[in-house]
């Protein structure tokens, strides 16, 4: 097209995301080679898969708005096609449609934001956009548009409704890329917007990001606890971890306003490190869930169990991923969440207004609650899936995944361990991506100071190992423990799978504790015996209807449907009426033109 060219550039931030995309895509692709024989596929899916990975790379190396949007839309359409792999199922088509509508609405917001950003220089090239070109209300508008556009792709509450629908129904290797990599490009866009394309903004920008991050983290993990579908549970945890990343990003934005260079560096280090870590352990967990689904024929936790003996490698690697996402030391999830805590504390100490210092304090409490609930959720996910007795025929007959799948999961599990043990050097290196200048940070390898809150994770890991040896040694010194093996006592009857804790039972106390937030819906139906008042059957059904869908999306949908019924009256098939519309539009155009 005339006057339109594709351009690219690679700075340190683009290089980091490009390396992350390639590093995670390699084991996921190896997994896909072995896993593809189990799941539904269609002709051309391999082409879409390759196009999906390449378009993600295109987003991070784009040098202008046109190239960025072209790669962004290609990524969206390629992933849309991959979600539709099992397109004969109604729920798959509905989930893919919801994903397409939400992401295209977000793209429309990005197009408007890019138009405003390009207007002062008259150029679409990112290098020509100068921080500070937009000021006042226009800068605020562009920030909000970017937050909506990039936040929808990232899965920020309440713009995340497509995510728990589309991710569980896509093939597992596609879910791993979508959750581990694609949604991180929303974070990439927010980093570019907040620290490169726009100048330093008011404190409410960062405070809003922190508030959205805290809400996403808490609601994400709460709704994850309520799920019985293993992949849907993992999808909600993606919302949770995006919230944790936003906490670090929001800290950096507020600190930039306060001219606190060290806190900016710490917040960005926490956000970038958790971006890398989440891509690693979330890809691992989705691959493990896919292996379980293929072996047992179901993702329903109520029909799993006992898979640790039948799938030992999958169980071991899933356990590593569960510990990492639960922020247990010495794995990588612990390191980046600890940095996030440090950044919130540092912001609270440096924030001058008392009201502003309250924001990181509340966010820190939300992050602590999120960590505790995440541990509970993955005790449930791992225990109900891999321990105890099989609850279904598929789980009883399950066999271990093939060698490509096992190799991919082992690789990602080792990455979780290595990133955790090397947390200090890695976080310090990530801190150098931004220069100490809070006026115009540049994504370059510059001499930024060491990251505050030094992480001695290897020392912590060594301490844990020493503690284990001490416990074993004390036990041997005290004396040998006489173990007596016998069957589990179940009131004198043989132990059956129905006697075990279920996913529903595990989450019940938390559902009651947070009932005011998750708002569980209970439906009780009494069926009476004919001609009498005696009850013959009691049907009980409980489910979770998310508050944002109930009070936001449903209300909007109902109003849109009502408006459409009114508009439909104007389309009555009358040719005379349509001609009147054309004449009226022509007259209106003449009046406006004058």
N, C-alpha and C positions, 0 to 999 in steps of 0.2 A: 504494500500500500504506500502511496506517496507520503513523504514526510514522517513515516513511522518505521522505526528500525528496532530490532531486538538488541539489547545491550546487557552486559553482565559486569559484575565486579565482585571481588573476594577480599574482604577484610577479615580481621580476627573473629568477629562474631559470626560472619557467614561461614568461615572455615570450621568453627566449632560445630555449628549445626550440620554442615555438610559431612564432617567426619562422623558425627553421631548417627546420621541417616545411613551412611554406608556401613558403619560398624554393627548396627543393629540389624540392618537388612540382610547381611551375609548369613548369620545363623538362622534367621527367620526363613530365608529362601531355601536353605538346606533342609529345614523342617518341612517346608511346603513340598519339596520334591518327594519326600516319603509319605507325607500326610495326604497328598492330593488323591491317592487311590481310595481313600475312605469316604470323603465328602462329596457332595454334589458339585459338579463343574459344568461348564458350557464352553463351546468352541470360542476361542479368542480370549479366554480368561488369562492365559499366560501373557498375551500382549497387553491387556489392561493392567496386569500386575507390574510388568516392566515399566509401562507408561506412568503408573502411580508413583513408583520410586523415583523415576527421572523427573517427574513434575515437582515432587517435593524438593529435589535438588535445585530445580529451576527457580523455585520460590526464594530460596536463601541466597542464590547468586544473582538474582535479577538486579539490574542497574537502573531501571526506570519503571514508572508506574504501569506502562503498557505491558512490558515483559512480565512484571510481577502478576498482574491480573490475568494474563494469558496462562501462566503456569498455575496460578491459584485455581482458576476455573477448570483447567485440565485435571488437576489433582482431585477436585471435587467430583467431576464427571467420571473419572476412572474409578474412584472409590465407590461411587454410586453404582456403577456397573458390577463391581466386585461384591457389594452387599447383596445384589440381586442374583447371586450364584444359584440359589435355590428358589428361583422366581415363581415356581408353580404354587408356592404356599402364599395364602392371602396375607398372613402376618408379615412375611418378608417384603411383599410389595408395599404394604402400608408403612412399614418402618423405613424403607428406602424413599418413599414419597415424602414422608415427614422430614427426613434428612435433606432431601433436595430442596424442599420449600424453605426450611430454616437457613440453610447455607446460602441460598441465592438471595434471600432477604438480607443476610449479612453482607454479601458481596455488593448489593445495591448501596448499603451504608458506606462501604469502603470506596466505591466509585465517587460518591458525593464528597467524601473526605479528601480524596486525591485531587479532585477538581479544585477545591479550596486551597490545598497545599501547593498546587502547581500554578495558581493564578498570579501570585506576586512576581515570579520569575518568568512566567510564560513558557516553562519547560517541564517536561515529564521526567527528566533525569533526576534521580535522587541527589546527585552531587550538586545540583543547582538550587536545591531547597535549603534555605538558610534558617536556622533556629531564630525565632524572633520576628520573622516576616509576618506572622499572624499574632495579633494581640487581642486582649479583652474578650468580648463575647464570642468572636469568631473562633479564637483559639479554643475556648471552652467547647463550642459546638463541634469542632473537628475532633477534639479529644473524646467526646461522648460518642460521636459516630464511629471512631476507631475502636473504642471500647466495645461497642455493640458488634461491629463487624468482626474484629479479631476475637472478642470474647465468646461469640457464638461458636466459632470454630474450635476454640479451646475448651468449651463446655462449662462456662461460668454460670452458676445459678443466678437467675432463673432461665438463662438462654440455653440450657443444656438438654432440653427435653428430647432432642433427637438422639442423644448419645446412648442412654440405656435402652433405646429401641433398636438402633442400627448395629451397635457393636456385638451384642449377643448372637445376632442372626447371620452375621458375616462368617465366612470360613475363618477358622481360628488363626491362621497365619495372617490373614487380612486384618482381623481384630487386633492382633499384636502390633501391626504397623500403624493402624489407625489410632489406637490408644497410646502406644509407645512413642510414635513419631508425629503423626499428622496433627494431632491436637496441640503439640508443642509449637507448631508453626504459628498458631494464634499467639503464643507467648513471644515468639520471635517478632511478630508484627507489633505487639505492644512495646517491646524493647526499642524497636526502630522509631515508633511514634513518639514515645515519651522521652527518649534521650537523644534523638537525632533530628527528627523532622520538626518537632515543636521545641520551642525554648522552654526554660524553667517556668512552670506554671504555679498556680496557687496551691496551697496545702491541701485543699479539698480534693484535688485530683488523686493524690496518693492516699488520702484518708478513705476515699470512695473505693479505691482498689483494695485496700486492707479490709474494709468492711465486706466487700464482695468475696474476698478470699476467705475470711473467717466463716461467712455464711456457707460458701461452697464446701469448705472442709467439714464443718459440723453436719450439715444436711446430707452431704455425700456419704459420709460414713454411717450416719443413722439409717438412711434408706438402704445402704448396702447390707446392714445387719438384718433387715427385714426380708431379704431376698432368699428364695430357695433355688433359683437357677444360678449355677456357678458362674457362668459368663456374665450374667446380668449383675451379679454381686461385684465382679471385677470391674464392670463398666461404671458402676456408682463410685468405686474407689478411684477411678480416674478423675471424676469430678472432685473428690476429696483432695487428691494430690495436686490438681491444678490450683485448688484453693491455697494449698501450702506454698506453691510457687508464687502465687499472687501476693502473699504476705511479704515475701522478700522484695518483690518488685515494688509494692506499695511503700515499704520502708525506704527504699532508694529514692522514690519520687518525693516523699515528704522531706527526707534529709537533704535532697538537692535544693528544695525551697529554703531550708534553714542554713544552707551553705556549710553543711557538715560532711566534708569529703570522706572521712574515714567511715562514716555510717553508710554513705552511698556505696562505697566499695564493699562493705560487709553485706549489705542487703542484696546487691547484685550477685555477689559470690554465692550467697545462700540460694537465690533463685536459679542461677545457672547450674549449680551443683545438683540441686534437686531435680532440675530438668533432665540432666544426664542420668541421674540415679533412677528416676521414675521410668525413663525409657528402657532401662535395663531390666529392672525387676518386673515391670508390668508386662513387657514382652514375654519374659520367662513364665509368668503366671498364666497368660492367655495360651501359650503353647502347652503348658501342663493341663489346662482345662480342655484343650482340644484333644490331647492324648486320652484323657479320661472319657470324653464324649465318644471318641472312636472305639475305645475298648469296651465300655459299658453300654453304649447305645443311648445314653441319657446324660443330661446335665442337671437333672433334678436331684438335689441333695437328699431328699427323702427316699430315693431309690439307690443310693450309693452306699459306701462303707466297705471296709475290709480290703481296700485296694493296695495297702502298703505291702502285703505279702505277694500279691499278684503283679504289682508294678513298682518294684523297689526303687528303680532309678527315677521314675516320674515322681514318686512320693518324696524321695530325698531332695530333688531339685525344687519341687513345689514347696517343701518345708523351708529351704533357703530363701526362696522368694517371699514366702509368708513372713519370715522373720525380718527380712529387709524392709518390706512395706509397713511392718508394724514398728519400725524404728528401734529394733533391738540391737544392741552392740554385739560384736564390732562390725556390723554390716553397713552398707552404704546409706541405707535409709536413715539410720541413726545419725550419721555424720551430718547430712544436709539438714535434717530437722533440728539438730543441735545448733547449727549455724543460724537457722531461722530464729530460734529462741534468742540467740545472742544478738541478732540484729534488732529484734523487737525491744530487748532490754536496753540496747545502746540508743535507740531512737527515743525511748521513754526518758532516758537520762539527759538527752541533749535537747528535747523539745521544751522551748521556753514557755508557751502558754499552757496552763494547767489542763484546759480542755483538750489540747492536742496530745498531751502526754497520756491522757486517758485512753486514747485509741489503741496504741500498742499494748497497753495493760490488758484491755479487754480481749484483744486479739491473741495475746499470749495465753490467757485462760482458755480461749476457744481451741488453740492449738494443743494445749495439754489435754483437754477433753477429747479432742480428735484422736490423739495418740492412744489414750486408754481404750476408746471404743474400737480403734483399729485392731488392737491386740485381741480384744474379745471376739471381733468378727472373724479373724483368721484362726483363732482357736476353734471356732465353730466350723469354718470352711475346711480346714485341714482335718480336724478330728472326725467330723461327720462323713467326709469323703474317703479318708484313707484308713481310719481305725475301726475297731469293733468288728461286727459281723456284717456281711453283705445284706442289704435290705431288698435287693432285687436280683432277678435271674441274670441280668446283664452284668452286674457287678460280680456275681459269683463265678461267671465264666470269663471274666476279663483277662487279657494277656498284655504283657509289656509292649510298649511301642517299638517300632523298628529302629535300626541304628541311626538313620539320619535324624529322626526326631530326638532320640536320646543324646546324640552328639550336640545338637543345637541347644537343648536344655542345659546340658552340662557346661557348655561354653558360657551361656548367660549367667548360670549360677556362679561360676568362677569369677566372672566379671563383677558380680555383686560383692564377693569377698575381697577381691583386689581393690576395688574402688573404696571399700570401707577401710581397709588397712592403710591405703595410701591417701586417706582423706586430707591430711595436712598439706602435702605438696599439691594435690589436685585443686583444693580450694584456694590455695595461694596463687596458683597459676591462673585460675579463673578470675581472681581478683585483679589481675593485671590487664584484663580486657577493657577496663575503663580507666582513664587517666584521673589524677586527683582533682582536676578542675571540675567543679560542680556546675559551672556556667555552660560549658559545651563539652561534655565527655566525648571521647573518640574511641571507637572500637579498634584499639591497636595494642600491641604488646609494648606497654610503656612501664615506666618505673613506679608503679603504684606500691604503696607500702604493704607490709605483711598484713594478712587478714587478722583482725582482732579475734579473740576467743580461740586460741590455738588448739588444734585437735590432736591429742596424743592417742589416737585410736590403737596403734600397735601396742602401746603400754597397757591400755585397757584390755586388749585381747590377751596379752600375756598374763595380766592379773586374773582374768577369768580362768585361764588354763591352770594357773598356780592354785587358785581357790578350789578347783575341781580335784586336783591332786591332794590338797590338804584334807578335803572332805573324805576322799577315799582312804587316805592314810590314817586319819583318826578312826574311821570305821574299822580298819584292820587292827589297830592297836586296841580298841575297846574289846574286840573279840569277833569271831565269825558269827554272822547272822544265819540262823537256821531257817531255811526257807521250806515251806511245806506247800507243795503244788496240789491244788484241788479245783474242782469246778466252782464257778461263781455261784454264790447262794442267791436264789431267786424264790424265796418262800417255799422251797421244797419242790419246785417244778424245774424242768429243763430250760436253760436259757435259750430264748428265741430272739430273732432280730426285732420283733415288735416291743421288746422290753427295753430297748436302747433309747438313749436321748435322741430326739429328732431335731432337725433344724428349727422347726417351729417352737419346740419346747425351750431350746437354748435361747432364742431371741425374745421369748415371752416376757421375762422380767424387765428387760430394757425397753420393750414396747410399752409396757405399763408405766415405767418410770418417765418416759418421754412421750406419753400419750398426747399431751397438749400440743406437741410439735408435729408428730407423724400422723396424728388423727386417724387411728385405725377405724375401719368401718365394719360393724358386726351386723349380720343379717340372720334372724332366727325365724324359721317357718315351722308351724305346727300343723300336722296333718291328723285330723280327727277320724275316728272310726265312723263309718257311715251310720247316720241316724242316731249317733250318741255324742256326748261331750268328752268322751275319753280320748286321750291323745294316743295315736297309733305310731306316728313317726315324728321325730324332731330333726330338722335339718338345720345345721349351723354352718355359716360361712363367714370367714373373716378375711379381709384384704386391706391393703394400704392404698389409699387414693392420695397421691402427693398434694400438698397444700397449694403449690404453685400451679398445678394443673387444675385443681378444683376452683381456685379463686382468681386465677389470672387467665389462663388459656381457655378454660371452658366459658368464662364470661365473655371474653373477646370473640370466641367462635359463635356463641349464641347471638351476639349483636350483629356480627357479620352475616349470619344466616338471615336474621330479621331484615337487615338492609337489602340483602339479595332478593328477598320475597317482594319488597317494595319496588326494586328496580325491575324485577321480572314483569311487573304490570306494564311497563313501558314497551316490552317486547311481546306484543300481542299478535304479531303477524299481519297487521294492517299496513298495506302498501302506502295508503294515503298518509298515515301517521308517520311513516318513515320518511316520506318526502317532506313532510312538515318539519321533521327534525333537521333535514339537510338545509332547507331554506332558513330555518332559525339559526343554524350554525353559521351559514353564509352571511346573514345580516349581522350577527354578533361580530364576526371577523371584520366586516366593513367598518363597524362602529369603533372597534379597538384600533384598527389601522389608522383611522383618522386622528 
